[in-house]
C-alpha cells in the first residue's frame, strides 16, 4: 500500500513538473520487430494522458544491420531535427551510435523481451557446469534476441530454434554432441504445448535436463511434467508494479511488453523534467560539438541515484548504459513426489543464488558410448523365454557382454549416464578412399559418440584421428581353430598296440614252450617223473595239459607255479620267463604311449605347419582385420623379395656373398592367402565356426580373433585351438582427440585393475570350468572305458567259458559214474556163481552183500570202529578178507 501511494505521489509531482514540457525521443528498433513502432505510439499516448501539459514527439529508426549505413543516415536526419534522448531498444548495441558519444547525446538502452530471463537462466546453467544447451523459442525474432543476448557473454555452447516441429525434433535427436540441457522459452501456452510435443517425440528421457522459462505471469500446470524438471518464471509481484493498481490481479491477456514500455517512457520523461537545461537539442552528425554533455551527466546521475532503492521499477546499468526492468525471478524444481519447490529467488540486477539451506543434487554427465557387435564383447541380449532380441522403449537393441559390463562399471565409478550407440556404417572403423572413416572411429571423429568401448585395437592410423586410453584387455591376436578329430574308438584298442604278426608269434611261442616243457619232462632222466627217488615229496606232474597251463600262467604276475626239476626244463623256463618279462614291458610301455599320443594328437600345431600342408583347408572372415593382416604380410613378403632381388642383381661388389641355396625370407603368407582365396572367405565368424564344426575329420580350420575363438571353444566341445597366438595387439578405449575424458578414464581403469574387476569379467566370459562339462573333458586325467573295454569283455568271456566248462564237467562226471555202477553190477552177477563154493565162515559176508543188493542201498564208504555204520547212500559193498588168506574173488 505504501508503495502504491509513493508511486501515485510521484505521478502527481510528475504532472506538475512537466507541465508544458516538450520532449522528443528517437527510438532505435530492429527492423524485424514490425509491431514495436505501434506499441511505442501507444505508450507515448498513455504517458501524455496521465501527464497533462506533456508533449512527446517520437521518431522510430528501424535498424537494418545488413545495411546499417542507410539506417545511420536516417538517424542523423532525425537527430538534426532535435532530440531529447535516444532510447535504444535494439537487441545489441549499435556501433554507429558510439560515434555520436562525443556530442554528449543521451543514449539509453533497454530490453523489452525475454533477454533478462535467458541471461538469468544462463547463470543457473553455468552453476550446474553445463557445457551446451538447446534453446527453443516462440519465433525467429525471439531466436535473434536470445542469440544477441548470449553471444559473447555466455560460456555455454547453445543451439536455438523457433518452435518444435517433427523436423526440428529429429534435428535435436541427431544433434552431436547431444545437448546437456534443453530450454523452452515463451509464454505459458507455448511452453506447455512445446513440452508435450517433446514428450511425444521421445526427447524427454533424463531428469532435470528439460528446463522451462515462462515469460508471462501465468502458473504452469505441473501435471504435464513426466520427469523432474526446472521451471523459471517471473514473480507475480512484478505484475502488480507494472499495473500500479491497488488490487493486483494479472489478467490472462496482460501485455507485459507494452506495460514495461509504458513505464519506461514515463520514467524517462520524469527524469528529463528534473534537469534544468534544454530538453531538445539539434545534433549534427558531421559537426559534433558536445552540446549535451551536461545533460547526459545529470541524467545518468539521476538514474544512478534512483537505482539505490530496490523498490524502483527500473535500475540503471552503468556498464551497459541502460535502464532495465527490475524483474524478480523464481526458480523451482519439480519432482513427481513433491511437486514444485522454490530453490532460488533473485532480481535482474542481482546475481543468481540459491535460497538459504537449499542444495541441489549434482547432475550426472551424459555420454554416448560407441560399440560394435563382437563375440563376446558386445552381444544382442535375448529374452530367455521367447528367445527373441530385447529392445528398449525407444526401440534400441539391448546388449550384453564384456564391454557392456565394463561400461556399466565405468559409468558407476565416474557417475554418469550413457546411451549405447552402434555405427550406422562399418564396424570398428577403417579409412575410406576419400580420407574419412566409418564405424566407431568415424562416429568419434564426427561427434556422434563421446567414448568408444569395444573390441577396438590400437593402430597407428587410428591414433592419428582419435586418442586412446590405456589398454583394458591383455594382448589379443590371431589364433587357429579346428574341430577335434573324432578318434575311432574300439573296445579292443589295446590289442592294436602290437601288430597281428606279433600277437601270432606270442601265441606260437606259448604253444611251443608248453610242448617243449612236456617233452623235456617226459624224456629227461632227471625229471621228477623219471627220477622219483630223487624227490621224496610230491612233485608237479607236467602233463601236456599242465605244460600248456604253465606256459600261459607265466604271463601273469603270480607266475606259472612250480617249475620243472630237470636242468633242461629249467633252462627252457628261464629263457621263456625272460621272453615273458620283455614282452610284458614292451606291451605296457607301448600301450601307455599309444593312448597318450592318441589324446594329444592334432593334425597341425602351428601356422607354419598349416601353410606347408595341403590336406586341411582354412579361411578367414572377408574384409576383416585378420584378412587384411595376411594381405599386408603378403605385400611385405613381395616387397622384401623385390628389394632383395634388386640388391643382388645390382650389386657392384663381389656377388658371392649373395649366393645362397634358399631365399632367406619364407614366402608362407603368399601360400596362406592363396589357400584362403581358394577356400573362399566367409561373411562372418558364425559361418566360419559352423564350417569347422561340419568337418569331423578335422580337415578345415578357421583363422580368427583369438579372444572370440577361446570364447567359442568354452561353449563348443567339438572345437580346439591350434598353436600359439600371433600378431598380438591390445584392446583399448578411444575418445575424441583432446577430450578431457582421457585422463578420467585412465584413472578409472587403473582403479578397476587394482580391484581385479577386469579379471573377474574375463573369467566370466572365458570360463574354463564350463569346459569340464564336455564329454571328453576328463581325457587328460585317465584312459576311458572305450579304450580298454575289451579287457573287461575278455574277462567276462573267460567267466562264461568257465561256466560252460563247469557244466561239461558235471555232465561228464555223472555219465562216468553211471557207467561205473553198470560195470559193478555185472561183476556182482559173476561173483554170485561162486558163493556156494565159499566156506561157511564167509557166509556172513555173502549175506551182507545180498542184503545190500536187495535193499538197493549201495554204500561207497563205511566208518570202521566198534561196529559197522553206513556213511552215505550209494555204497555198493565192502570186501573183508581174512588175514593171511589166499582167497580172492
Secondary structure, DSSP 4 states (H G I P E B T S, - for coil): -HHHHHHHHHHHHHHHHTTTEEEEEEEEEETT-TTHHHHHHHHHHHHHHHSTTEEEEEEEEEE-GGGHHHHHHHHHHHHTT-BSEEEE-SSS--HHHHTTGGGT--EEE---SSHHHHHHHHHHHHHTT--EEEEEESSHHHHHHHHHHHTTT--SEEEEEES--HHHHHHHHT-SSPPSEEEEEE-HHHHHHHHHHHHHTT---STT-EEEEE-SSPPP-GGG--S-EEEEEE-HHHHHHHHT-SS----TT--HHHHHHHHHHHHHHHHHHTS-S-S-B---TTS---TTHHHHHHHHHHHHHHTTSTTSSEEEETTTTEEEE--EEEEEEEETTTEEEEEEEEETTS---BPTT--PPPPPEEEEEEE--BTTTBEE-B-TTT-PBPB-TTSPBPEESHHHHHHHHHHHHHTEEEEEEE-SS-SS--B-TTS-B-HHHHHHHHTS-SEE-SS-B--HHHHTTEEEEEEEEEEEEEEEEEEPP-----TTGGGGGS-HHHHHHHHHHHHHHHHHHHHHHHH-TTSTTT-GGG--S------HHHHHHHHHHTTSTT-S-SPPSSHHHHHHHHHHHHHHHHHHHHHHHHHHHHHHHHHH--S--SHHHHHH-SSSEEE-BTTSHHHHHHHHHHHHHHHHHHHHHHHHHS--S-GGGG--SS-SS--HHHHHHHHHHHH--BSSHHHHHHHHHT-TTS-EEEEEEHHHHHHHHHH-TTEEEEEEEEEEEEEEEEEETT-THHHHHHHHHHHHHHTTHHHHHHHHHS-GGGGGGSTTTTGGGS--HHHHHHHHHHHHHHHHHHHHHHHHHHHHHHHHHHHHHHHHHHHHHHHHTTTTTS-GGGHHHHHHHHHHHHHT--BS-EE-SSS-EE-STTB-------TT-----
